[in-house]
Amino acid sequence: MWKFKRYDANQLRTVLGETIEVLNVGEHNYDSGPDFFNAKIKIGNTIWAGNVELHIKSSSWFKHNHQFDKAYSNVILHVVYNDDRIIFDQNGIPIPTIELKGLIDSNLTTNYDLLLKSKDWIPCGKQIMAVDPFLVDSWLDRLAVERLERKSEEIVHSLVQNKMDWDQTFYHYLFKYFGLKVNAFPFEQLAQKTKLSISEKHNSLMSIEALYFGQAGFLEEKIEDEYYLELQKEYQFLKNKFKLSSLDKECWKLMRLRPANFPAIRIAQLCKLLYENARLFSRMIEAEELDDFYNYFKVEASSYWNNHYQFGIKSKQNRKKELGQSTIDTLLINVVAPFLFVYSKEIQSEKMSNKSLYLLESLKPEKNNIIKKWKELNILSLDAMQSQALLELKDSYCSQKKCLICNIGNQLINK
């Protein structure tokens, strides 16, 4: 209410009867300290510059021990809904206080209460069609960039942990998303246990396959299969040479997975990708057109997997196990685009930033339950940029009922 001045400004007085004119509400502070910094308030005939603190009740000032905190010594105005106690500054002088109760349109609180108590998939599920489509589109544009920014923070954190090694960090994220949601964790563990520098030392596909299948815990069994025994022998050599330790095979999940997404197939495809492009991030920087990005990811598992989904078990079908377009799209959306966005900031390149946005705008929208639900509400996504925005809206706003800081929620509250 304070931030957007949703009160009757003509009736604004302090609880002691002094006239109030809000020249500037201040800057919303999301950290510790007063709620708004650098406000400018005219109280009576005097203009004050300083901080504003907000509470439901005046007495919360003491409940939160602000009287002992020097950070609140420059509070020029206390804004409350219910004034139940006089508040003094450290010099014993009453702090000017506004009581908003009675100055707020009851429709605002009623509308907000409806959103908070909603049991729909999103709080405004029954009302969102009444929102101006232009406002929805502009809000989604902002959320798409907000999602990129949030992902960027995670990537920067990982870069710092990896001593700003871009290729190693990209490699880690690549593994995470190669496993999709079901096997994301074991793929992450596989990347942590097997540094990129080890696979780079080998220019043989068989050695790379032995390294990753062995590290994944897939080469610990007794299987009479020529290809399997060859990998097993090579891995024992690599394990001793680099002092490696493998994952437990039991951590990999097969339940509710299509055979084409079985971990063994994914690992084989990943090995081929690393064999052809060890430093894949450098290739992503060089790519210009959408086809360029696709061409780097168009790989297929080695020929053994044409008629296998698991070691030692032949399948009736015989066909190449190519990395599918939907998987490539997932990697481009969740790994490549965010990394290019972060890298653009590192080298201060607007061209690189535009490339990351171009990539999202060129890809088809994602297909998942959340995007399907939005479609049922007639909120459509035409590309990956918009589907990413809708995922951000659902995850960061709707699910947490942050309607007050959502542009859509604000319009409905203010109806």
N, C-alpha and C positions, 0 to 999 in steps of 0.2 A: 504493500500500500504506500509506503514511504517512497520507495525507489521510483515508482511511476506516478506519484502524486494522485493516488486514487482516493482523495478525501475532499471535503468541501473547504477550499482554501479561503473562502470569504469569511468563514466562521473560526478561522485559526487564531487561538489565544493560548497563552500559557495558563496553567492551572491557577496562577495568581492574577490573571486578567490582562496581562500585557499582550499587545498585538504582535503577530508573527507574520513575516513575509519570507518565504523560502526562495532565495535567489539561486541557490545551487544545492541539490540534495547531497552532493559529495560523491566520492568514488567507493563503490561497494567493496568492502574488505572481506575476503574469503578465508583469511588466516586469523591468528589470535589478535586481540586488541579490539578497539571500538569498531562498530559495524560499518560506519562510513567515514572516510577520511576527507579532509579538505572541503568541507561544506561551507556555504556562505549563507548566513541567516541574519535577517534584520529583526531585532527584538526591540520593540518600542521605536526609538529614533536612532538606535545604535546598530551598526553592521558588524557582526562577529564572523571570524573565520576560524575553523577548527573542526573537531570531530563530533559525530552524532552516535549515540548509543540507543539501541532499541530493546524493549522488553515487553512481554505481555502485561506484567505487573511491575509497578515501580519498585516494590520490595525485592525484586530479583537482583537489583543492584547490590544489595547486601548479601543475598544468597550466593551470588557469584564472587563475593569478596573484592569487588571493584574498588572499594574504598581504600584498599591497601596496595593497589596496583598503580604504579606511576604512569602506565600506558594510558590510563583514563583521566589523567590530570588536565588534559586539554579538551575535555568534552564540553561543548558549548550548548548542547541541547540533548535532553532525554526525551525520547518519543515512546509512549506507552499506550497500550489499549485501555488499561484500567489503572488509574492513579490511586494506589492504596497506602502510600507513605511518602512523606517529604524526604527528598534526597539532598544531602549537603556535599559540597566539595571538600577538599582537604583543609580549606581555610574556614570551614563552618558556614559557608554561604550557600543558600539553596540553589541547586542547579535548575535552570529554566526547563520546565517540563510541559509537554503537550500530551493531552489525553485524547486519543482518536475515537474513542467510543462515542457514538452519536454523530460522528462526522463522516462515517463510511456508509455508502449505499448498501443496503441489506442484500440487494441482488448479487453483489460481488461475493459476499461470504456464502450465500446460498448456492451460487454456481460452483464455487470452489469446493464446498462441502459435497455436492453431487459427484464431482470428479473423484474426490478422495474415497467416497463410499461405493464407487462403481465396482461391480464384480465382472465387468466385461473384459475381453481380451486386452483392450487398452481402455483407460479411463473414459476417453471421449468417443468410444465406439459407436454410440447411438447419435452423436452430434457432429462428428467430423465432416460429414457431407455438407454441413451448413457453413463450413469455413471457406473463405475466399480461396479458390484454387491458386491464384497468383501468390498469396501468402504461403501456401503449402509448398509450392515449387521453390520459392526463394529461401524458405527455411531448410528445405532438403539440400539445396546448393551449399548452404552454410554447414550443415551437418556432415556432408561428404568430406569437406576439408577438415572439420573438427575430428572426424574419425581418423583421417590421415595423420593429423597432429598427435592424436593420442597414441597411435601405433608408433609414431616417430619417437616418442618418449621412451617406449619400451626398447626400440632398436638402439637408441643412443645409450641407454643403460647397458645393453649387451655389448655394444662397441667398447665402452669404457672397461668392462670386465675383460674383454679380449684385446686390450691395449691398442684400440683403434685399428684392429686388423679387419678390414672390410670383407675380404674373401672368406675368412674363417667364420665371421658373424653371419654372413649371407648363407654359407654352407649349413650352419646350425638351423637357421629358419627354414631353409629348403627341406631339410630332413623332417622337421616338425610337421610341415604341411603335406609332405609326401605321404605320411601315414593317415591322412584325413583325421577325423575326430577319434575314430576307434583306436588307432594305433599311434596317435600323435606322441604319447609319452615314451613308449619304447624306441621310436625313431629318434626322439630327442636324446635319449640315453645312448643310443648308438653313435650319434654325432659327438657326444661328449667323450665317449670312450675311444673314439677313433679320429684323431686329428686329421685335418685335411692334408697336412704336410706328409703324413705317412702314405696315403694313397697316391699323392703326387710323385712319389719316388718310383712308381711302377707304371710302365707303359704297356703292360699286358693286361687285357681284359680279364683273363683267367685269374691273374694275381689279385686284381681289384675285387673280383667276385669272391675269391677265397677269403680275402680280408674282411669284407662286410658280412658275408654269410657266417663266417667263423665268429666274428664279434657279436653277431646277433644270436648266437647260441644254436645255430642250425646244423653244425657239423660235429655234434657230439654223439651221434647214434651210429649203429652198425647197419649200414645199408649197402647191399651188393649192387652198386650202380657205378659204372666207370667214371662218369662225370663227377659224381659225388665223392668218390674215393680220391680222385685227382685234386679236387678242391680241399678235401680234408688233409691230404699230404702237404699241400702248399701252405695251408693255414698253420699247421704245426710249425713249419719253418718260420713263418712271419711272427707267430706268437712268441717264439723263443727269441727271435732277433730283436723285436721291439718291446718285449716284456709286456704283452697285452693280457687283458682279462676280459672275458666275454660276458654277455647278458645271459640270463636264464631264459631258455626258449619258452617257458611257460608264461612269460609276460606278454607274449604276442597273442592277439585275439583273432578268432576266425568266425565267431558267432555273428549271424545276420550280415555277413559280408558276401558279396558276389565273388565267385572264384577269381574273376579278373582283378579284384582288389586284395587278394590274399597277400600276406606280408612277403612271401617268397617272390611273388611276381613283382611287387613294388621294389624290393631290394634289387632284383635283377635289372629292372628298368633304371633305377638310380645308379647302379654300377655303370651301365652303358652311358648314361648322361655324364658321369664324372670321367669316364674314359675318353669321351669325345670333347668335353669342355671342363677341364679341371678347374680353371679359374673362370667360372661362369659369370660372376658379377661383372667382370671386365667386358664380357660379350653383351651384357644387358646395357651397359653404358654406351656401347657402340651402336646398338640397334636403333633404327629410326622408324620403320614402318611396323605395323602389327604383324605382318608376315615374317619379318626379321625375328621377332620375339618367338613366334610359333616354331620357326625352323630350328632354333636352338633346342627346343624341347621335344621335337618330334624324334623320339628314340623308341627302339623296341628291345625287348629282352633277348638275350642270346638264344640261338636256335634250339637248345635243349628244352626251353620252356614253350616251344611251339605245341608240344603234346604233353606238357606237365603243368600242374598247378602246385604240386608239392614234390619234394625229392622222392624218387623211387616209385612214384605212382603215375602210370601213364593214363592219359585221358583219351577218350574216343575221338575227340576233335583234334585237328592238326591245323593250327593257325598262328600267325605271328601275334605276339603280345605287345602291341604298340601302346604307348602312353596316350590315353584318351584325351579328347579335346576338353571335356569338362574338368579333368584333373589339371590340364595345362592352364585353363582359365583360373582355377583355384589358386595355382601357384603365382600366376601373373597378378591377380587381384590382391592376394594376401602377403606376398613376399616381394615380388619385383617392383610393383608400383610404390609401396611404402619405402623401400630402400632407395629408389631413385629420388623420391621426395626428400628423404633425409640427406642424401648425397648432394642434392641441389643446394641445400642450405650450407653444407660443408664447403662447397666450392663457390657459393654465391652465384649460382647460374639460374637465371629465369628460364632459359631454354630447357634445362634439365627438369625444372619444376613443371613446366608445361608438358614435357614428355610423360611424366607420371600421370598427370591429369588426362592427357590424350589417351593413354593406355586404358584407363578406367572408362572413359567415354566411348572407346572403340569396342570394348568387350560386351558380350551379351549379359543381361542381368542374371544373377545367381538364382538357382532353383532350390528352395528349401521351404520348410513349413512356415517360417516367418514371412517370407515374401508372398507365399500363397495366401496367408491370412490377410495381408495388406490388400492383395488383389480382390479378396472377398468384400473389402470395404471400399472398393473402387479406387484405391490408391495404387497406381501402376508404376512400374519401373521399366524404362526403355533401354537402359544400359547398366553396366556394373557400377558406375558412379552413383546412380540413383538407388540401386539395390543396397549398396553399402550405406548410403544415407538412411534408408529405411531400417536397416539393422541397427544403426546407431541410435535412431529415434526410439526403437523398441527397447533396446538394451539399457541405454543410458538415461532415458527420460520416462517412457511409458511404464516399464516394469518397476521403476522406482517412484512412480507417481510424482515426478518433478514437473508438474503442470505449471507452476509459477514461473519457471525459467524456460518454458517451451513456448514458442511463438503461437503455436496452435492453441495450446491451453490458455494462454493469455487472452486470445481473441474470444474464446468461449466464456471465460470468467468475466470479461468486460461486456458481454452482450447485454 
